[in-house]
């Protein structure tokens, strides 16, 4: 928006609303904050629902059994990948 457009909009706001302009701006700000709060609440609920579904669909419980947690380096299996060998040059 150009500066002249902003000035015209502000003048129209002052003419139409006069002394109530700060009150209206405050109400708009409160409404925006309530909207953001509602969206954050909805997002938290959605994440919680997805997390709960994922944890219940895995091996029955969200907490692993104490026996399955490796305690020493000997308990941890080393994983290995095949060694990369570049193709032979012709």
Secondary structure, DSSP 4 states (H G I P E B T S, - for coil): --HHHHHHHHHHHHHHHGGGHHHHHHHHHHHHHHHHHHHHHHHHHHHHHHHHHHHHHSSS-SSPPGGGS--SGGGSPPP--PPP-PPPP-
